[in-house]
């Protein structure tokens, strides 16, 4: 037995990925959870991918009776009581969920709607299923909710509802090693929060411009690169906030330089040909 244990440890050390995969296959049920990133600005949608696989030779049914087909467990980091923050105790997957032998099903869930994680801070997240009184779950992920760094802000007033104010905050936050600009939207005094929108890459060479028209059209113009601006247009009404369009605009001040850079190779080729022609004439 000691030799078998030693061999198992050696296999795990030399082939860790293959060992974990083999262990997963030995389970009757495999589960997984994947995030696009682990840091989100307050109010952003948080899409996560969940999957469940039936590793048995028979049909597997999850979510029988009062049991959920699959559930997320979410709690705040630092909360000694580990109070659950999920909003639907019935689970996050369709119920019941039936899987054929070897079948794998994938689901997309918005964590910002499945759990109360709107406040700034870090949160533990795990996904699991229960089958035959056993729970099979993923490793714990830590998701961070941040306010972002304030860049600019503005307020919209409504003629038909003078008590209502809509507050816009442009904030920056890095993602995939690139600074991004986000628009956070919240009403007062109702406290209604609309989903935070990522406006694109952000280069802080100049302050973004936000125009709030009386008609409810909101225009945000910001520099994304040294050559391009991005213009986002929204329609902001009392009960809704919708993005209408996004455009990339070439900066006129750099357009000529960009064209010249594109012609650089052709110009160098012409110069080289002229130099060779002059040299040939000189040697005659």
Residue pairs with C-beta under 8 A, 6 or more apart in sequence:
11 19
12 19
24 30
25 55
26 55
27 55
27 136
28 54
28 55
28 56
28 60
28 131
28 132
28 136
29 52
29 53
29 54
29 55
29 60
29 129
29 131
29 136
30 52
30 53
30 55
30 104
30 136
31 50
31 51
31 52
31 53
31 70
31 127
31 128
31 129
31 136
31 137
31 138
32 49
32 50
32 51
32 127
32 138
33 48
33 49
33 50
33 125
33 126
33 127
33 138
33 141
34 48
34 49
35 46
35 48
35 141
35 143
36 47
37 175
37 176
38 141
38 142
38 143
38 144
39 143
39 144
39 146
39 173
39 175
40 46
40 112
40 143
40 144
40 145
40 146
41 145
41 146
41 147
41 148
41 171
41 173
41 182
41 184
41 196
41 198
42 118
42 119
42 120
42 145
42 146
42 147
42 148
42 184
42 196
43 112
43 118
43 184
43 185
43 186
43 193
43 194
43 195
43 196
44 112
44 182
44 195
44 196
44 198
45 110
45 112
45 113
45 195
45 196
46 110
46 111
46 112
46 117
46 143
47 108
47 109
47 110
47 111
48 108
48 109
48 110
48 111
48 125
49 106
49 107
49 108
50 70
50 92
50 93
50 106
50 107
50 108
50 109
50 127
51 104
51 105
51 106
51 107
52 62
52 69
52 70
52 93
52 97
52 99
52 104
52 105
52 129
53 99
53 102
53 103
53 104
53 105
54 60
54 99
54 100
54 101
54 102
54 103
54 104
55 102
56 101
57 101
58 101
59 98
59 99
59 100
59 101
60 98
60 99
60 131
61 96
61 97
61 98
61 99
62 69
62 70
62 93
62 95
62 96
62 97
62 98
62 99
62 129
62 130
62 131
63 69
63 70
63 91
63 93
63 94
63 95
63 96
63 97
64 96
67 130
68 89
68 90
68 91
68 92
68 93
68 95
68 130
69 91
69 93
69 94
69 95
69 96
69 97
69 129
70 91
70 92
70 93
70 97
70 107
70 127
70 128
70 129
71 86
71 89
71 91
71 92
71 127
71 128
71 129
72 86
72 92
72 109
72 111
72 114
72 115
72 125
72 126
72 127
73 84
73 86
73 124
73 125
73 126
73 127
73 128
73 137
74 84
74 85
74 86
74 111
74 114
74 115
74 117
74 123
74 124
74 125
75 82
75 83
75 84
75 85
75 123
75 124
76 83
76 85
76 121
76 122
76 123
76 124
77 121
77 122
77 123
77 124
77 142
78 121
78 122
82 124
85 115
85 116
85 117
85 123
86 92
86 114
86 115
87 113
87 114
87 115
87 116
88 114
92 107
92 109
92 114
92 127
93 107
97 105
99 105
111 117
111 125
111 143
112 118
112 195
115 123
115 125
117 123
117 143
117 145
118 145
118 193
119 145
120 145
120 146
120 147
121 144
121 145
122 142
122 143
122 144
122 145
123 142
123 143
123 144
123 145
124 140
124 141
124 142
125 140
125 141
125 142
125 143
126 137
126 138
126 139
126 140
126 141
127 137
127 138
128 135
128 136
128 137
128 138
129 135
129 136
129 137
130 136
146 173
147 171
148 169
148 171
148 172
148 173
148 182
148 184
149 171
149 172
149 173
150 169
150 170
150 171
151 170
151 171
151 172
151 181
151 202
151 204
151 207
151 208
152 169
152 170
152 207
152 208
152 210
153 167
153 168
153 169
153 170
154 167
154 168
154 210
154 212
155 165
155 166
155 167
155 168
155 212
156 165
156 166
156 167
156 168
156 212
156 216
156 218
156 236
157 164
157 165
158 164
158 166
158 238
159 214
160 238
161 238
163 189
164 187
164 188
164 190
164 238
165 187
165 188
166 185
166 186
166 187
166 236
166 241
167 185
167 186
167 187
167 188
168 183
168 184
168 185
168 210
168 212
168 218
169 183
169 184
169 185
169 186
170 181
170 182
170 183
170 184
170 199
170 208
170 210
170 220
170 222
171 181
171 182
171 184
172 179
172 180
172 181
172 182
172 202
172 204
173 179
173 180
173 182
174 180
175 198
178 201
179 201
179 202
179 203
179 204
180 198
180 199
180 200
180 201
180 202
181 198
181 199
181 200
181 201
181 202
181 208
181 222
182 196
182 197
182 198
182 199
183 196
183 197
183 199
183 220
183 232
183 234
184 196
185 193
185 194
185 195
185 196
185 197
185 236
185 241
186 192
186 193
186 194
187 193
194 241
197 232
197 234
197 243
199 220
199 222
199 230
199 232
199 246
200 222
200 224
200 230
200 232
200 246
201 224
201 225
201 230
202 208
202 222
202 223
202 224
203 223
203 224
203 225
203 226
204 223
205 223
205 226
206 223
208 220
208 221
208 222
208 223
209 219
209 220
209 221
209 222
210 218
210 219
210 220
210 221
211 217
211 218
211 219
211 220
212 218
212 236
213 219
216 235
216 236
216 237
217 233
217 234
217 235
217 236
218 233
218 234
218 235
218 236
219 231
219 232
219 233
219 234
220 231
220 232
220 234
221 229
221 230
221 231
221 249
222 229
222 230
223 229
223 230
223 251
224 230
224 248
226 251
226 254
227 250
227 251
227 254
227 255
227 258
228 248
228 249
228 250
228 251
229 248
229 249
229 250
229 251
230 246
230 247
230 248
230 249
231 245
231 246
231 247
231 249
232 243
232 245
232 246
233 243
233 244
233 245
233 246
234 241
234 242
234 243
234 244
235 241
235 242
235 244
250 258
